[in-house]
Amino acid sequence: MWIRLRLDIGWGDLVRGFFYCLKPGGRAQAVERARHAWSEKDDVLIPLSVRSGFDLVLRALQLPPGSEVLLSALTVPDMVRIVEFHGLIPVPVDTDENGQIILTSLCQAITPQTRMVVVAHLFGGCAALDDVLEIARRHNLMVVEDCAQSFHRVGDSAHRASDVAMFSFGPIKTATALGGAVIRVSSPELRASMVQLLNADPIQSRASFARRLVRFTALKFLSGRLAGTLFRWLVECLGYDFDSLANSVVKGFGASDLMTQLRRQPSTPLLRLLRRRWQSYNFARIERRIRMGRHFDARIGQSHAEAYSYWVYPVYVREPVTVRDRLRSAGFDATCRARMTVVAAVDESRVPTSARFIWGHVMFLPWYPEMPDEVVDKMASLIAPADLIAAQQHKPTHTSVVAGLRPCHERDRRSPE
């Protein structure tokens, strides 16, 4: 079976990670070398994860309790939990099947309490931001880009006009180092506050990172075709749900005491492994993934934007479970489950209808560069045109919404009295 959970890290990198756990000292040098391996600009910091970085942003800003944070309606649950932990209100902004912000939904979501917009670039795509930024600036909102799923080159700074951009190198991400993130912050004042907070946090221990290496080394072994098939069979024979187990074992953080886990500085071995990954990663893997995606698009009659990097391949189908079972019977570990959620609506006027619809009809395919062309073709042949649906229910009306921005759902932003 072609298991979907393949870690994008080689055996040599894992061995080097264990070596880094034994190599003493040099933390200050490791921090600087990692930062400069990403960019020579002095505008980034390296926290333990994107979640840690987002928490740092909110800790530094100290937004008034009850302030609203707009989130792409489809996001990871922990982002919602972090917003709520700070006494803030998460508000969904509807998206289409490609992760594009629906501008009418954005306008409708903004109230006098809104302070921030967090735009997630989903599945390897790149959400269009020019109009989003124009709306945000007119309403004096901070714009944060969550680029955890869209990494494609070292040194990427995302949109030049966004306030914060966050890149992840957690376990299931492209060029993973099994942890770590890059946070680009435009404001020197905000960045300085975040650095001060980060430096005061405890440091992830070497032993903790070594245990992480052991865990994901075992997972890498179990994700091979033969080992993965046997492991799945054993899990199901024991009466467990393989999808639930698969999603839980790749989690970067446990469900309990999330904030304590997030508020750690990355260990010195992790910083060294990040630098190694950025300097030695084979970007031909992403190019191969894109070629696979373009070919698969053509086979099933789909299309994606030119900048799409195909981190994963979601398909929107009428009967996800039926199509999933058909693929599994043919040896493809497709799933209808993922580690994401649709942000709950705060009131009836701000319901993410499109995101709810597409999330109810999505199926994810096993997807990684090692899959041969003939295997990709076979997988495509198992998805019939009749299976597919037009997931997008609401077209973004970019021009009309921006042109008529002032009366944007008649909710002009005013400073609280």
CORFEN-V865058 format. One record per run of one state. SS is the DSSP state (@ for helix, = for strand, . for the rest). FROM is the first residue (numbers start at 1). LEN is the number of residues. If there is no record, write none. Layout:
# CORFEN-V865058
ss=SS from=FROM len=LEN
ss=SS from=FROM len=LEN
This chain:
# CORFEN-V865058
ss=. from=1 len=1
ss== from=2 len=1
ss=. from=3 len=8
ss=@ from=11 len=12
ss=. from=23 len=4
ss=@ from=27 len=12
ss=. from=39 len=5
ss== from=44 len=2
ss=. from=46 len=4
ss=@ from=50 len=12
ss=. from=62 len=6
ss== from=68 len=5
ss=. from=73 len=1
ss== from=74 len=2
ss=. from=76 len=1
ss=@ from=77 len=9
ss=. from=86 len=3
ss== from=89 len=5
ss=. from=94 len=1
ss== from=95 len=1
ss=. from=96 len=5
ss== from=101 len=1
ss=. from=102 len=1
ss=@ from=103 len=7
ss=. from=110 len=4
ss== from=114 len=7
ss=. from=121 len=9
ss=@ from=130 len=9
ss=. from=139 len=3
ss== from=142 len=5
ss=. from=147 len=17
ss== from=164 len=5
ss=. from=169 len=12
ss== from=181 len=5
ss=. from=186 len=2
ss=@ from=188 len=13
ss=. from=201 len=1
ss== from=202 len=2
ss=. from=204 len=2
ss=@ from=206 len=17
ss=. from=223 len=2
ss=@ from=225 len=13
ss=. from=238 len=4
ss=@ from=242 len=8
ss=. from=250 len=8
ss=@ from=258 len=5
ss=. from=263 len=1
ss== from=264 len=2
ss=. from=266 len=2
ss=@ from=268 len=13
ss=. from=281 len=3
ss=@ from=284 len=17
ss=. from=301 len=13
ss== from=314 len=4
ss=. from=318 len=2
ss=@ from=320 len=10
ss=. from=330 len=2
ss== from=332 len=1
ss=. from=333 len=2
ss== from=335 len=1
ss=. from=336 len=5
ss== from=341 len=2
ss=. from=343 len=10
ss=@ from=353 len=7
ss=. from=360 len=2
ss== from=362 len=3
ss=. from=365 len=8
ss=@ from=373 len=9
ss=. from=382 len=3
ss=@ from=385 len=3
ss== from=388 len=1
ss=. from=389 len=9
ss=@ from=398 len=6
ss=. from=404 len=4
ss=@ from=408 len=3
ss=. from=411 len=7
